[in-house]
Amino acid sequence: MSELAEQLRRDLDRYSPGGKLPSSRELVERFRVSPVTVSRALAQLAAEGLVVTRPGAGAFRARPRATQSPAGDTSWQEVALSADGAAELVPRTVDASGVTVSLAAPPPGVLEFNGGYLHPSLQPERAMAAALARAGRRPGAWARPPLEGLPELREWFARGIGGGVTAAEVLIAAGGQSALATALRALAQPGAPVLVESPTYPGMLALARAAGLRPVPVPVDPDGVRPELLADAFRASGARVFVCQPLFQNPTGAVLAPDRRAEVLRIAREAGAFVIEDDFVRRLVHADAGPLPRPLAADDPDGVVVHVGSLTKATSPSFRVCALAARGPVLERLRAIQVVDTFFVPRPLQEAALELVGSPAWPRHLRALSAELQARRDAMTAALALHLPEPALPHIPSGGYHLWLRLPDGTEESALTAAALRAGVALTPGRPYFSAEPPAAHLRLSFAAVAGTGEIAEGVRRLRAACDEVSGSQQARRH
């Protein structure tokens, strides 16, 4: 793609400003490349301000930009942003790359195997629109809400957790990421260690590092975190916080085994530590899954667990409504930090959440979503077995929206990710999921962000082509 973009860049002098470039079909035939390659090359030139694309009309050479004022000198900020006596203890830089890879929309024509949210066809858009319309007509819908959240919504989340958790022990937060940030700030001082599963969600690692915390990895296997290694990590690090995803862990899809649940709580309690339970995809269970285990918070009368549960994954990335539940004095600290940071979640969104989960459309949506996620998971596993059997798939989850593949030894994640993008499929490399050196190269493949099973099969075929390209390049270098 970069070679085609460079060729087109050299050819631009043939056209006057505003002049039309050859059509995509002509470029495909002239350079003998795919339509995706042409589309990406034109998009690159458009991003550089050299070309303007107009839907239905084609691509045109951009007109010269008006002369801009000289840029200011911002170099002083490098000193200001690092001039802190505690800089060595609390890193000031924030790396969001592990998060943005699953948030940024891919270029046109590229299949989204890196997405972290449901495709629009899977979102309950009509039910959400109707709920928001009804919520906007409620008396007082635009008034200031209680700082902790609407009582009825807190009660709904508390019932979902179970184990005697009450509405008084629940705070409404603006999505899981915000709730995790609040919990980390409440439970750990800057510079402190925090135990994390390995591998784990890159957004949580970014939150921890942005708060000046030191993530300490604890390995997981298909049955979740390993209790003996968790106990070792508490002893070695002196940590007082462990962040985990006991249900359909991201990225492995593991479910914490029944015999490990009580062990994790016991180990944390003996260490005088909190467990932050990120229960992020409970509502993305697949149709063939058995009964789900209760949240860890439901089996914790001693206030060890701080529970985070969100509606976002089962609805829309913009439906950011979440519960933060805790018992004991820590609840007041969580509440205080949340109020200082965000005041409260907008009342119309809370009212819309109440309308949505109380409507007949909600259970219908969850049933349809459950069946569709199973069908997509099965389509992806079948396509991988047919076209790409080399990567290991150690665990096929019964919930969530992705698969976690271990690549063959010697595979370069970055090379494969780049080759896949050239072939028209966006991937999530495994490296950002590890807080320390990874044991092998991995990929996380999402099956929820594409349009359907047809795109899944096509995406795996494109991935096969990318793997062949990388393998051929490696062999050529060896010879």
N, C-alpha and C positions, 0 to 999 in steps of 0.2 A: 504493500500500500504506500509506503514512504517513497519508493522509487517512482510510482505513478504520480504522486503529488509533486515530486521534484521535476518530473518531465513537464507536467502541466504548468508548473511555476515558470519554467524556462520559456514555455510557449506563449505566455500571457502577452508578451510584447507584440505579438502578431495582431492583437485586438485593441481597438480604441477603447477608452473608458466608456463603460455602458454597453460595449459590444457583446454579442451573444457567443458563447462557447459551443462547440459541438455537443449534440445530445448525448445522453448517457449510452444509448444504444450504439451510436457511432464510436464512442470511446471504448466500449466493450469490444467491438469488432476490430478497431484499429490496434489496440494494445493487447488484445487476446487475454483479457482478465475478466473476473466475475463482476456482475452488477454491484455486489456488496463492496468490492474493492474500489470501484468507481465512486460509489456513494461516499465511502469513507475518505477518499482522496479529496473530493470536492468539499466535504465537510471540514477537512483540515485547512484547505485554502480559505474557506469562509471564516473559520475561526481566526485566521491570520489577517483578515480584513482585505484579502486580495480578490475574492470572488463573492458575488451576491447570488443566492439561489432563490428562485421564486416558484412556489408550487404550481405545476401545470404549465409553466412557461420555460423553465430551464435555468442554466447558470450563465452569469454575465460578469465581465470584468468590472471590478469595483471602481468607482470614481475616486480620484485623489481626495484624501481627507483634508479638511481645513486645518491650517496651521494652528497648533495648540500652544498654549503658554508653556514656558519651560517648567519641567517637573521640579518640585521642591526637593530639598535635601532632608531625607528622613533617617539618615545614618545615625543621628543622635539617639534614636530609639534603641539601638543595639546595646548602648550603655545603660539606658534607663531601665530596660526590661531585665537586665542581668545584675544590676547594682543592688544586691540584697545580701546582707551578711549571712543569711541562712540558705543561700543559693545551693550550696553543696548538699544540704540536707533536704531541701524541697526544690526539685527541678521546676523551672519556670516555663519550659516549653511544653506544648501540648501536641501530640501526634494523633490526628484524627483519621489517618489513612486506612486503618483497619475497619473503621466505621463507614467511611464514605464509599468504600468499594461496594457495599450492599445498599447504599442509599442513592447513588447517582444513577440516572437513567442511561442505558447504553445508547449508542448511536442508532439511527434508523437502520433496520434490516438485521440488526444483531440480536440474537436470541438471549434472553435474560436468565442464565443459570446462576447468577450471583445475587438475585433479589432476596430481600428479607421480608417482603410483605406479599399479600395475596394479589393475584392479577385482578384487575377491575371486574372481570367476569365472575369472580368468586366472592366479591364483596357484596354485602347486602345493601346496595346503593339505594334502592327504592325504599326499603324499610328504614334506613338511616335518614333519608330525606323526609319521609313521612313523620318520623319521630322528632326531627328537628323542627318541622313545621308545627306539630302539636305542642312541642315544648315552648316555642316562641309565643304561643297564645295563652300559656298558663299565667294566671295572676301572679305578679311579682317575679316573672321569669327573668327580668333584666335587673333585678335588685341585687344588692350585695349578698352573697351566700354566707352561711356560717363558715368560719375559717377552717374548721375540720372537714367540711363537706356536708352535703344534704343528708339529714338523718336517715331518710328512706334508702338512699344509695349506699350509705355505710352499712345499714342493716342487710341489704341484699348481698354485699360482698362478704359480710360476716357469716351469713348462712352458707355461702359457698365454701368458706374455709372449714367451718364445723369445729368440733372439739370444744364447744362452749365459748368460742370467741364471740365477743359482743360488739355491737355498733360503736360503743364508747371506746373500743380498742382499735378502731379503724380510722385512718385519715385518707381523704381523697387527694390523689396527686395527679399531675399532668403527664401521665405516661410512665412506663417502667424505667426509662433512662433517668428521668428526673427523680423518681423514688429511690433508685439505686444510689444516685449522687447524694441525696439527703441522708440515706442510711450510712454510707461510708463516712461522710463528714461527721455524723453524730457519734459513730462508734470507734473511730481511730484518729489519733493525732497525726499531724504531718510528720513524716519520717518513719512512722511505724510500719511494721510488716503486716500484710494481710494475706491469708491463705486463699488460694484460688484453685479450682480444678484445672487439670492440664490434660488435654487442651480445654480452652474455655472461650467464652464470648469476647471478641476483641473490644467491643464497646465498654465492657466492664473493666478490662485492663486499662483502657484509655482514661476512664473515670478515676481509677485508683491512682494512676501516675499523675493525672492533672491535680489531684488532691495532695500530691507529695507522698503517697504511700508506696511501699515496696512489695509488689506482688511476689508471693512465694508459691511455686507450683506443687500440687499434690496430684499424682497420676490417677486417672480413672480407667476402668475396664468396662466391658459390656454390662456389668452389674453396678456401675456407678463408682463413686469415690472409694478408694481402698482404705478401710478404717485404720489398719496398722500403720500405714504411711501418713495418715492424717494425724495420728497420735505422735508419731515421730516429728512431724513438721511443727506441731504446737510446741513440743519440748525444745527443739533445736532453735526455733525462731523467736519464741516468746510472744507470738501473735495472740491477739485477743478477738480476732474476727476471721470467720471462714465464709466465703461466698460460694454458693452452690446452686445447681439446677437439678433437683432430684428427679424431675419428670421430663423425659425426652430432651436430655441435655444437649445443648448447643456447643459443639457441632456433632458429637458422637451419636446422639439419639438414645443414649443409655437411660434406663430407669433404675433408680437406687433400689437394690434388692431388699426384700422384707427384713432379712436378718441383719442388714447393715443400718437400717433406719435408727433403731434404738441405740446402736453402737455409736453412730455419729453424734447423736444428742448427748449420750453419756460422756464421750470424749471431750466434746466442747464444754459441757458443764464442769467436768473435773479441771479443765484448763482455765475456768473462769472466763470463757469466751462466748461471743455471740455467733450465731449462724444466720447469715442473710440468705433467705430462701427465695430465689428468683423463679417463681412459678409462671413462666411467661407464655407457655403454649398448652395449658390444660384444656382449652376449648378447641384445640386442633388435633383431637384424637382421631385415629383412623377407624373405619367401620368394623374392621376385623379385630380390634383390640378388646381385651377382656376388661373386667372392672378395674378402674383406676385406683391406685393407692391414694389415701387422703394426703393433703399437704402435711409437711412435717410440723407446721404450727398447730395442727389439730391434735397432735400427740405430745404437746409441750406445755405442761401447766406452769413451768418455772420461768417462763419468759426468756428462754435461750434464743428462740427463733424470732427474727424480724422478717415478716412475710411480705413479698411483693407480688401482686397479681393484677394483670392488665387485661383490658378489653381490646387493645389495639390490634394484636395479631389476628384476631378472629373477625375484625371489622374492616378497618382502613388505617393507613399510616397517619391520617389526619384526625382520627377519632381517639384522641389521647386522654383516656380516662383510666385511672389505676387506683388500686387500694394498697396502702401501706399499713400493716397491722403489727402491733407489738403489745406486750404486757409489762407492767411495772414502770419504774421511773423513767426508763428510756423513752417511753411514749411522749413525755413532755418535751424532751430534748428534740426528738424528731419533729414534733409540732412546731417548736420554736424556730428551728432551722428552716423548715418549709415556709413558714409565714414570712421570715426575713427574706428568703430568696424569691418567692413568687406571690406572696399575699394569699392567693386562693385560686382554684381552678374556676374559670368562667362559669357562672351559673347556667346560662343557656346550654352549655355542653353537658353539664351534670344532669339537667332536666331532660335533655335528649337521651342520655344514657338510660335514665329511668324509664322513659317512654319505650325505648328499644327493647330492653331486657324484659319488660312487662308485656310486650305485645305477642300475639300468636305467631308473628313472623320470625321471632327469635329462635324458638326450638326448631322450626322448619329450616331456617338457615343453617343451624348447627348440624342437623341430620344430613342435609344436602352436602354441606362442606365436608363432613366426615367421609361420605361415600366417594366424593370426588378426589379427596386427598389420597385415599387408598388406591383408587384407579390410577392416579398419576404416579404414585410411588411404584406400583406394580409395572407400569409402562416404562419407567426409567430403569428399574432393575432388569427388566427383560431386554431392553435395548442395550444396556451395558453388557449383559451376558452374551448377546449376539455380536455386537460390534467392538466391544472394548473389554475383553475378559482379563487383560493383564493386571489392572489395578485390583487390589484386594478390597472387598466390601465386608468387613468383619461383623457388621451388625445391620440388620434391616429393621428400622424402627416401626413401631405401631402408632406413632404420633409425630407431630411436627411437620416440617415442610422441606426437608433436605436429606441427602445422603452424604456420608463421610467416607472418602476413598483414600486408601494408602497406595501411593504410586510405587512403581517398581524402583528398586535401588538404582541410584545414578540419575534419576529423572530430575531435571531442573525445573522447579515450579515456575520461575519467572519466564523462562523460555517457552514453556507449554502455555502459560496464560497469554503471552503475546501472540503465539502462533494461533491459539484458539480465537482470539479477537480478530486476527486477519481472516480466519475461516468463517467468522460470523457468529461466534458464540462467546458470551462474557462469562468468565469463571471467577470463583473466589479461591485464591491460593491458601494453603494451610498455615503458612508461617505466622501470620498475625494472631493465630489462635493459641500460640505458645508464649508464655512469659519468659521462658529460657530456651536453650537450644532444643529444637524438635528432634525426635528420634528418627524421623523419616520425612519424606515429602508427602504432602497430602493435598486433596482438593475437597471443597464442599460444593455439592451440586444441588441447587434449589429446583424443585419441581412445582412450586406454587406460583411463581412470578410470570410464567409463560401462559400462552392462550389456551393450551390444551395438550392432549397426548400426542397429536400430530407434530407439534413443535418440539416436544420432548424427543421423539424418535429422530427428527431432523437434527436437533441439537447434538445428540450423541453421534450421529453420522459425521457431523462437522468436527466434533471432538476427535473422532477417529482419524480424520484427515490431519488435524493439528498434531496428534501424537506421531503419525507417520512422518510429518515434516521435521519434527524435533529429533526423532530417531535417525532420520537420514542425515541431518546436520551433524549429529554426534558421531555417526559412523564416518562421515567425510573428514571430520577433524582428527579422528584417530588414525586415518590413513594419510 
